[in-house]
């Protein structure tokens, strides 16, 4: 082991001190000048592109080279406490905008859908050919999305996703790979902040060979909150209580996406509804079939497979109903035969009531 002479050691120490001093000076100068000159430019560019009033409390730079936007607000659409991003210098020389480690802390997005189906999203103008933008990693902490739907309710129906956390990153090797690992979690909330369920989605995705492997899990979701959307699709009777637990395995190879789903509806409690005099009993094969296949505890367990395309996933509602009914038929063997016979008799009675209702209507018309 060689020992560095005292004179050379002093020189090395001085060089290190000078390098550190220069780096510190550069960051001090940047933090003094960038906020003053760049802040106004950033706000003006945001307002010009989004056509919304924007505000920004400050900009700073932290080692090694991370640009931080503090308290950014864009109209009523978006607000975030801090945005951090590390631009890749080599990307600029290649004519691309490459952003490493984009991080958002406490972002809030407020979306509104009007009665005509349009969203309050700004129409971004295309000004000539823009350089491609690549984001190599995304970290999101404690996000929140508020969706106010005036299409299902003129006064607005709010769906809130809170405590959103996301970690999305491209694999490092090989360098040419675009395979991306992801993990996203969030809670469903009522307008008063009460938790009504949670969702977790994790796995990997590679758009080049159109392949993926992921798991989507929904836990203890109170689906009665979303009754304006599903109406009487789940049941012909009004639901007072219902919990949804779902686990879906998503696998794709060569763009062929297979979604194997295990769905469990539990704690199903129905409201008692009295039929008015002279009214025809409602009869829907699909909805009554779903009621028919629940067990005595009011639980419905289904396992079904959906096949679609990764680059253009499309699930037809009519086809989905058929898939669900086919899956429901499989669990009949697990039910008590006596309970099954009782349900059959109840459904036969419903058909008889429907027939008698029709008979009475035709008699009244004569």
C-alpha positions as CSV (number, residue, x, y, z in Angstrom):
1,X,0.0,0.0,0.0
2,X,1.5,3.3,-1.1
3,X,1.4,6.3,1.2
4,X,0.7,9.7,-0.4
5,X,3.5,12.2,0.5
6,X,2.4,15.1,2.7
7,X,2.8,17.7,0.0
8,X,0.7,15.8,-2.5
9,X,-2.0,15.1,0.2
10,X,-2.3,18.8,0.8
11,X,-2.7,19.5,-2.9
12,X,-5.4,16.8,-3.2
13,X,-7.2,18.2,-0.1
14,X,-7.1,21.8,-1.6
15,X,-8.5,20.5,-4.9
16,X,-11.4,18.8,-3.1
17,X,-12.1,21.9,-1.1
18,X,-12.0,24.0,-4.2
19,X,-14.4,21.7,-6.0
20,X,-16.8,21.7,-3.1
21,X,-16.6,25.5,-2.8
22,X,-17.3,25.9,-6.6
23,X,-20.3,23.6,-6.4
24,X,-21.7,25.4,-3.3
25,X,-21.2,28.8,-5.0
26,X,-23.0,27.5,-8.2
27,X,-26.0,26.4,-6.2
28,X,-26.1,29.6,-4.2
29,X,-25.9,31.7,-7.4
30,X,-28.6,29.5,-9.0
31,X,-30.9,29.7,-6.0
32,X,-30.5,33.5,-6.0
33,X,-31.0,34.1,-9.7
34,X,-33.3,31.3,-10.9
35,X,-36.3,32.1,-8.6
36,X,-36.1,35.8,-9.7
37,X,-35.9,35.3,-13.4
38,X,-37.5,31.9,-14.0
39,X,-40.6,32.1,-11.7
40,X,-42.4,34.7,-13.8
41,X,-41.6,32.8,-17.0
42,X,-42.9,29.5,-15.6
43,X,-46.2,31.1,-14.5
44,X,-46.7,32.8,-17.8
45,X,-46.1,29.6,-19.8
46,X,-48.5,27.7,-17.6
47,X,-51.2,30.4,-18.0
48,X,-50.6,30.5,-21.8
49,X,-50.9,26.8,-22.3
50,X,-53.7,25.9,-19.8
51,X,-55.7,29.1,-20.2
52,X,-56.0,29.2,-16.4
53,X,-54.8,31.6,-13.7
54,X,-51.6,30.2,-12.2
55,X,-49.6,31.0,-9.1
56,X,-46.2,29.8,-7.8
57,X,-44.7,30.6,-4.4
58,X,-41.1,29.9,-5.3
59,X,-38.4,27.9,-7.1
60,X,-35.2,26.4,-5.7
61,X,-32.5,24.0,-6.8
62,X,-31.1,21.2,-4.6
63,X,-28.2,18.9,-5.2
64,X,-27.3,17.1,-7.3
65,X,-29.5,19.0,-9.8
66,X,-33.2,18.9,-8.8
67,X,-35.5,21.8,-9.6
68,X,-38.3,22.3,-7.1
69,X,-41.5,24.2,-7.6
70,X,-43.1,25.3,-4.4
71,X,-46.9,25.6,-3.9
72,X,-48.0,25.6,-7.6
73,X,-51.7,26.3,-8.4
74,X,-53.5,26.2,-11.7
75,X,-57.0,27.6,-11.5
76,X,-59.4,25.3,-9.7
77,X,-58.0,22.3,-11.6
78,X,-54.7,21.6,-9.9
79,X,-52.7,22.3,-6.8
80,X,-49.5,20.8,-5.5
81,X,-47.3,21.6,-2.5
82,X,-44.1,20.7,-4.2
83,X,-43.0,19.4,-7.6
84,X,-39.4,18.1,-7.9
85,X,-37.8,17.1,-11.2
86,X,-34.2,16.3,-12.3
87,X,-33.7,17.2,-16.0
88,X,-31.3,14.9,-17.9
89,X,-28.7,17.1,-19.5
90,X,-27.7,14.5,-22.1
91,X,-31.3,14.3,-23.3
92,X,-31.2,17.9,-24.3
93,X,-28.3,17.2,-26.6
94,X,-30.3,14.4,-28.2
95,X,-33.2,16.8,-28.9
96,X,-35.4,15.2,-26.2
97,X,-36.8,16.3,-22.9
98,X,-35.9,13.6,-20.4
99,X,-37.1,14.1,-16.8
100,X,-35.6,11.9,-14.1
101,X,-37.4,11.3,-10.8
102,X,-40.5,13.5,-11.2
103,X,-42.0,13.8,-7.7
104,X,-45.2,15.4,-6.6
105,X,-46.1,16.0,-2.9
106,X,-49.7,16.5,-1.9
107,X,-51.2,17.1,-5.4
108,X,-54.9,17.7,-5.7
109,X,-56.8,17.4,-9.0
110,X,-60.4,18.6,-9.2
111,X,-62.3,17.2,-12.2
112,X,-65.9,18.1,-13.2
113,X,-68.0,16.4,-15.8
114,X,-70.9,18.6,-17.1
115,X,-74.3,17.4,-18.1
116,X,-73.2,17.1,-21.8
117,X,-70.4,14.7,-20.8
118,X,-67.5,17.2,-21.3
119,X,-64.8,17.6,-18.7
120,X,-63.3,20.8,-17.3
121,X,-59.9,19.9,-18.8
122,X,-58.1,22.6,-20.8
123,X,-57.5,22.2,-24.5
124,X,-53.8,22.4,-25.0
125,X,-52.7,24.1,-28.2
126,X,-50.1,22.4,-30.4
127,X,-47.5,25.1,-31.4
128,X,-45.4,23.5,-34.1
129,X,-43.4,20.3,-33.6
130,X,-42.5,19.8,-29.9
131,X,-39.6,17.7,-28.7
132,X,-40.6,14.4,-27.2
133,X,-40.9,14.3,-23.4
134,X,-39.8,11.2,-21.5
135,X,-40.3,10.6,-17.8
136,X,-38.1,7.9,-16.4
137,X,-39.6,7.8,-12.9
138,X,-42.6,9.1,-11.0
139,X,-43.2,9.4,-7.3
140,X,-46.5,10.7,-5.9
141,X,-47.2,11.2,-2.2
142,X,-50.6,11.8,-0.6
143,X,-52.4,12.7,-3.7
144,X,-56.1,13.4,-4.1
145,X,-58.5,13.3,-7.0
146,X,-62.0,14.9,-6.7
147,X,-64.4,14.0,-9.5
148,X,-67.7,15.9,-9.5
149,X,-70.2,14.3,-12.0
150,X,-73.1,16.5,-13.0
151,X,-74.1,13.9,-15.7
152,X,-75.6,11.5,-13.2
153,X,-76.8,14.2,-10.9
154,X,-77.5,17.9,-11.9
155,X,-76.3,19.0,-8.5
156,X,-73.1,17.0,-8.8
157,X,-72.1,13.6,-7.5
158,X,-68.6,13.5,-5.9
159,X,-66.2,10.6,-6.0
160,X,-63.0,11.1,-4.1
161,X,-59.8,9.2,-4.3
162,X,-57.5,10.2,-1.4
163,X,-54.2,9.2,0.1
164,X,-52.9,8.3,-3.4
165,X,-49.4,7.0,-3.4
166,X,-47.5,5.9,-6.5
167,X,-44.1,4.6,-7.4
168,X,-43.4,4.2,-11.1
169,X,-40.0,3.6,-12.4
170,X,-38.3,2.2,-15.6
171,X,-35.9,-0.7,-15.1
172,X,-32.3,0.3,-15.3
173,X,-31.0,-2.6,-17.3
174,X,-30.8,-3.2,-20.2
175,X,-30.5,0.5,-21.0
176,X,-32.8,0.2,-24.1
177,X,-35.6,-1.4,-22.1
178,X,-38.9,0.5,-21.6
179,X,-40.2,-2.0,-19.0
180,X,-41.8,-0.2,-16.1
181,X,-42.5,-1.3,-12.6
182,X,-45.4,0.3,-10.8
183,X,-47.3,0.4,-7.5
184,X,-50.3,2.6,-6.9
185,X,-52.6,2.7,-3.9
186,X,-55.5,4.9,-2.9
187,X,-58.5,5.1,-0.6
188,X,-62.1,5.8,-1.7
189,X,-63.6,8.6,0.4
190,X,-67.0,10.2,1.0
191,X,-67.2,14.0,0.9
192,X,-66.9,14.1,4.7
193,X,-63.6,12.2,4.5
194,X,-64.9,8.8,5.7
195,X,-63.1,5.9,4.1
196,X,-65.4,3.5,2.1
197,X,-62.8,1.3,0.5
198,X,-59.3,1.0,-0.9
199,X,-57.5,0.0,-4.1
200,X,-54.0,-1.3,-4.9
201,X,-52.5,-1.8,-8.3
202,X,-49.0,-3.2,-8.7
203,X,-46.9,-5.0,-11.3
204,X,-44.9,-4.3,-14.4
205,X,-45.7,-3.1,-17.9
206,X,-43.7,-3.2,-21.2
207,X,-45.4,-1.6,-24.2
208,X,-42.7,-2.6,-26.6
209,X,-43.7,-6.3,-26.7
210,X,-47.1,-5.4,-25.3
211,X,-46.7,-7.4,-22.2
212,X,-47.7,-6.9,-18.6
213,X,-48.1,-8.7,-15.3
214,X,-50.1,-7.0,-12.6
215,X,-52.6,-7.5,-9.7
216,X,-55.5,-5.1,-9.0
217,X,-57.1,-5.4,-5.5
218,X,-60.2,-3.6,-4.2
219,X,-60.9,-4.0,-0.5
220,X,-64.1,-3.4,1.5
221,X,-65.6,-1.0,-1.0
222,X,-69.1,0.2,0.0
223,X,-70.7,0.0,-3.4
224,X,-74.0,1.5,-2.2
225,X,-72.3,4.9,-2.4
226,X,-72.1,4.4,-6.2
227,X,-75.7,3.6,-6.7
228,X,-76.2,6.5,-9.2
229,X,-73.9,4.6,-11.6
230,X,-75.0,1.0,-11.3
231,X,-78.7,1.6,-10.8
232,X,-80.5,-1.7,-10.7
233,X,-77.8,-3.6,-12.6
234,X,-76.5,-5.4,-9.5
235,X,-80.0,-6.1,-8.1
236,X,-83.6,-5.4,-8.9
237,X,-84.1,-4.5,-5.2
238,X,-82.6,-1.5,-3.5
239,X,-79.4,-2.2,-1.7
240,X,-78.9,-0.7,1.8
241,X,-75.5,-2.4,2.3
242,X,-73.0,-4.2,0.1
243,X,-69.2,-4.6,0.3
244,X,-67.1,-5.4,-2.7
245,X,-63.8,-7.3,-2.4
246,X,-62.0,-8.0,-5.7
247,X,-58.7,-9.4,-6.8
248,X,-57.9,-9.3,-10.5
249,X,-54.8,-10.8,-12.1
250,X,-53.8,-9.0,-15.4
251,X,-51.4,-10.9,-17.7
252,X,-50.6,-9.9,-21.3
253,X,-48.4,-11.4,-23.9
254,X,-48.2,-10.1,-27.5
255,X,-51.1,-7.7,-26.7
256,X,-53.5,-10.4,-25.6
257,X,-54.6,-9.3,-22.2
258,X,-56.2,-11.9,-19.8
259,X,-58.0,-10.6,-16.7
260,X,-58.8,-13.4,-14.2
261,X,-61.1,-11.9,-11.6
262,X,-62.2,-13.1,-8.2
263,X,-65.2,-11.0,-7.1
264,X,-67.0,-11.2,-3.7
265,X,-70.1,-9.2,-2.8
266,X,-70.8,-9.5,0.9
267,X,-73.1,-8.1,3.6
268,X,-75.9,-7.6,1.0
269,X,-78.9,-6.0,2.8
270,X,-82.0,-5.1,0.8
271,X,-84.7,-2.5,1.5
272,X,-88.3,-3.7,1.7
273,X,-90.3,-2.3,-1.2
274,X,-94.1,-2.6,-1.4
275,X,-95.6,-3.0,-4.8
276,X,-98.3,-0.4,-5.6
277,X,-101.8,-1.5,-6.5
278,X,-102.2,-2.2,-10.3
279,X,-98.4,-2.0,-10.9
280,X,-96.7,-4.7,-12.9
281,X,-94.0,-6.6,-11.0
282,X,-90.5,-5.8,-12.4
283,X,-88.8,-8.8,-14.1
284,X,-85.2,-8.8,-15.2
285,X,-83.5,-12.2,-15.9
286,X,-80.0,-10.7,-15.3
287,X,-80.7,-8.8,-12.1
288,X,-82.9,-11.6,-10.6
289,X,-80.2,-14.1,-11.5
290,X,-77.7,-12.2,-9.4
291,X,-80.1,-12.2,-6.5
292,X,-80.7,-15.9,-7.1
293,X,-77.0,-16.9,-6.9
294,X,-76.3,-15.3,-3.5
295,X,-76.0,-17.6,-0.5
296,X,-78.1,-17.4,2.7
297,X,-75.7,-14.9,4.2
298,X,-76.2,-12.5,1.3
299,X,-72.8,-13.2,-0.2
300,X,-72.0,-13.6,-3.9
301,X,-68.7,-15.2,-5.0
302,X,-67.8,-15.1,-8.6
303,X,-64.7,-16.0,-10.6
304,X,-64.6,-15.1,-14.3
305,X,-62.1,-14.4,-17.1
306,X,-62.1,-11.4,-19.4
307,X,-60.1,-11.4,-22.6
308,X,-59.2,-8.1,-24.4
309,X,-56.3,-6.2,-25.9
310,X,-53.6,-4.4,-23.9
311,X,-53.3,-1.4,-26.3
312,X,-57.1,-1.0,-26.6
313,X,-59.0,-2.6,-23.7
314,X,-62.7,-2.8,-24.5
315,X,-65.3,-4.6,-22.4
316,X,-68.9,-4.7,-23.7
317,X,-71.5,-4.4,-20.9
318,X,-73.8,-7.0,-22.5
319,X,-70.9,-9.5,-22.8
320,X,-69.9,-8.7,-19.2
321,X,-73.4,-9.6,-18.0
322,X,-73.1,-13.0,-19.8
323,X,-69.7,-13.6,-18.3
324,X,-71.0,-12.8,-14.8
325,X,-74.0,-15.0,-15.1
326,X,-71.9,-17.9,-16.4
327,X,-69.6,-17.5,-13.4
328,X,-72.6,-17.3,-11.0
329,X,-73.9,-20.6,-12.3
330,X,-70.6,-22.3,-11.2
331,X,-71.1,-21.6,-7.5
332,X,-74.6,-23.2,-7.3
333,X,-73.0,-26.5,-6.3
334,X,-71.7,-24.8,-3.1
335,X,-75.2,-23.8,-1.9
336,X,-77.4,-25.8,0.4
337,X,-79.9,-27.8,-1.8
338,X,-82.8,-26.8,0.5
339,X,-81.9,-23.1,0.1
340,X,-81.6,-23.6,-3.6
341,X,-85.1,-25.2,-3.9
342,X,-86.6,-22.3,-1.9
343,X,-85.0,-19.7,-4.2
344,X,-86.4,-21.6,-7.2
345,X,-89.9,-21.6,-5.7
346,X,-89.6,-17.9,-5.0
347,X,-88.5,-17.2,-8.6
348,X,-91.4,-19.3,-9.9
349,X,-93.7,-17.3,-7.7
350,X,-92.3,-14.1,-9.2
351,X,-93.0,-15.3,-12.7
352,X,-96.5,-16.2,-11.7
353,X,-97.0,-12.8,-10.2
354,X,-95.7,-11.3,-13.4
355,X,-98.1,-13.4,-15.5
356,X,-101.1,-12.5,-13.2
357,X,-100.1,-8.8,-13.6
358,X,-100.2,-9.1,-17.4
359,X,-103.5,-10.9,-17.3
360,X,-105.1,-8.2,-15.1
361,X,-103.8,-5.4,-17.4
362,X,-105.3,-7.1,-20.5
363,X,-108.6,-7.7,-18.7
364,X,-108.8,-4.0,-17.7
365,X,-108.3,-3.0,-21.3
366,X,-111.4,-5.0,-22.5
